[in-house]
Amino acid sequence: MLKDVPQDSDEAVVAGEKRRSFRNLKSTKIAMMIVGLLVALASLASTLEAAECPIPWGWGLCVELCSSDADCSEGLLCCSNGCGHQCMAPQLTCSDVECPEDCVMGHVICDLPPGFCPLMPFCVPYDAFTCEDVTCEPGETCVMQEVVCVTEPCYPVPECIPE
């Protein structure tokens, strides 16, 4: 036998509160998903706007030396240095240089291990040995690495480094 619960009873009040709580929880979850989506889209937009900045390699000065490109001299961009922001030259790509034959992006020589230094475009002949010609061991990836030039012409060489 089913028992009728009067609308003003304690049981009816508790049941109504549970329904409202569930609806509020559902609305909160939807709102959080929308906020998360908006944050992701804003992050993507800022990444696309900052596509001309060089990729930070290591930790830079943890100070804000600029807050927008307007704070920088002509031709420089306000970019992340890995900790703060500073004015930097834009990242060059192969589309920014005119090579007589071919172009590859290679890591320049610096005090860090191969593959960790900044990238820059290098002009190479069509038959240059590149990462497309190399098979690395499992757990390794190929990078083009600038070398110390003894006799010109010198080109970056493919090097397998740990992933």
Secondary structure, DSSP 8 states (H G I E B T S, - for coil): ------TTSHHHHHHHHHHHHHHHHHHHHHHHHHHHHHHHHHHHHHHHHGGGS----S---SSBS-SSGGGS-TT-EEEE-SSSEEEE-----GGGS--SSEEEEEE---SS-TTSS-EEEEEE-TT---GGG----TTEEEEEE----SSSS---EEEEEE-
